[in-house]
């Protein structure tokens, strides 16, 4: 099992920045990729950004050029640096760890952290 603890959410004005952190513990050796998802009220959860063990990153089109995902392997922590925030970025952000199974993948989730972009 993998445990994920997020931090760093909050209220920020449009154009501002926030950095989210996700600390992983447990069976971290088996993690293939980690990522950030978000869910706004009345909408489905969507991928924001992900990073694999080899450092390959993937971003949603809506955040490209504004958000950066990174990882500190020594600290077992993944970060999401969010710049030029917009009101439409308001959502609960969830950290995700994906592990390969014999068939398919196993996803572990953090508890979520609220990000609100408003003036």
C-alpha positions in Angstrom: 0.0 0.0 0.0 1.1 3.6 -0.6 0.1 6.5 1.6 0.0 10.0 0.1 -0.2 13.3 2.1 -0.8 16.5 0.2 -0.1 20.1 1.3 0.1 23.6 -0.1 -3.4 24.4 -1.2 -5.1 27.7 -0.3 -6.7 30.9 -1.6 -4.8 32.9 -4.2 -5.6 35.8 -6.5 -5.7 35.4 -10.3 -2.2 35.6 -11.6 -0.7 34.3 -8.4 1.2 31.1 -7.7 1.0 28.1 -5.4 3.1 25.0 -4.9 1.5 21.7 -3.9 3.5 19.0 -2.3 2.7 15.2 -2.0 4.8 13.0 0.3 4.6 9.3 -0.4 5.3 6.5 2.1 4.8 2.7 2.2 5.5 0.6 -0.9 7.1 3.5 -2.8 9.5 1.2 -4.6 6.6 -0.2 -6.7 5.4 3.2 -7.9 5.6 3.7 -11.7 4.2 7.2 -11.9 2.9 10.0 -9.7 0.6 12.8 -10.7 -1.9 15.4 -9.8 -5.6 15.4 -10.6 -8.2 17.9 -9.9 -12.0 18.0 -9.5 -14.1 21.1 -9.7 -17.7 21.1 -8.4 -20.0 19.4 -10.8 -17.2 18.1 -13.0 -15.3 14.9 -13.4 -11.8 14.4 -12.0 -9.2 15.2 -14.6 -5.5 14.7 -15.0 -3.4 17.9 -14.4 0.1 16.6 -14.7 2.1 13.3 -14.2 5.7 12.2 -14.0 7.1 8.7 -14.4 10.0 7.1 -12.7 12.2 8.0 -15.6 11.2 11.7 -15.4 8.8 11.7 -18.3 6.2 14.4 -17.8 2.7 14.9 -19.2 0.4 17.9 -18.8 -3.2 18.8 -19.5 -3.4 21.3 -22.4 -5.1 23.8 -20.1 -2.0 24.0 -17.8 0.9 23.7 -20.2 3.3 26.6 -19.8 1.9 27.5 -16.4 2.3 24.4 -14.2 5.4 22.3 -13.6 5.5 18.9 -12.0 8.7 17.7 -10.4 9.9 15.0 -8.0 12.5 14.7 -5.2 13.3 11.0 -5.1 15.4 11.4 -1.9 12.4 12.8 -0.1 9.8 10.7 -2.0 7.9 13.9 -2.7 6.2 15.2 -5.8 5.6 18.9 -6.4 3.2 20.9 -8.6 4.3 24.5 -9.1 1.3 26.5 -10.3 1.9 29.9 -11.8 -0.4 32.4 -13.6 -3.4 30.9 -11.8 -6.8 31.4 -13.2 -10.3 31.2 -11.6 -10.9 28.1 -13.7 -8.0 26.4 -11.9 -10.2 26.3 -8.7 -10.7 22.7 -7.7 -9.8 20.1 -5.1 -6.3 18.7 -6.2 -5.5 15.1 -5.6 -2.2 13.4 -5.6 -2.0 10.0 -7.3 0.4 7.1 -7.3 0.1 4.5 -9.9 1.5 1.0 -9.6 1.6 -1.8 -12.1 -0.3 -5.0 -11.4 -0.3 -8.3 -13.2 -3.2 -7.0 -15.1 -3.8 -3.2 -15.2 -2.8 -0.6 -12.7 -3.5 0.2 -9.1 -4.1 3.8 -8.1 -3.6 5.3 -4.7 -5.0 8.7 -3.8 -4.3 11.4 -1.3 -7.1 13.1 0.7 -7.1 16.2 -1.6 -6.2 19.8 -1.0 -8.4 22.8 -2.0 -7.1 25.4 -4.4 -9.2 28.5 -4.8 -8.3 31.3 -7.3 -10.4 34.4 -6.6 -10.1 38.1 -6.2 
